[in-house]
Amino acid sequence: MVRGLGRHAKEAFVNAESLARQEHITHQFVYNQDTDAVGRVWQVLHPHDTVVARENMAYCEEINPDFIRYQVAPSNPVVHLLKIG
């Protein structure tokens, strides 16, 4: 159980976890409401793919991805910040 999350965030994490398990994808989810922490978390974890809601891209200025992929979804467009290698 994830504490401190709103209902929508909990539902999103449950759905993401379920999809990742179905596809056998190695994954780690980070939920942090401190907008200044996004770059620090990215620097520590060095993730291959960071998925961010498009409206939250302003918080990702410290991230230096190799590629950016925009995924258009009707309900919530997201951006994939990809690091190769």
C-alpha positions, 0 to 999 in steps of 0.5 A: 500500500502506498501512503500519502497518495490521492485516489487518482495517483493510487489508481494510476500506480496500480494500473502502471504496476499491472501493465508492467508486470503483464509485459515483464518490464523491469520498472521502478516508480517514484512518486514525489510531490517535491518538484525540485527533486525530479532532477536529483532523483533522475541523477541518482537512479539513471533510469532508461525511460522517465515518463512525465505528464506533459503539463509537468515538463517544466519540472524536468529542466535538470534532466538531460535525456538523449531522446524525447518521445511524445506519446499522445493519449486522449486523457493524459498526454505524456512525455518519455525522457529516454537515456541510452546506455 
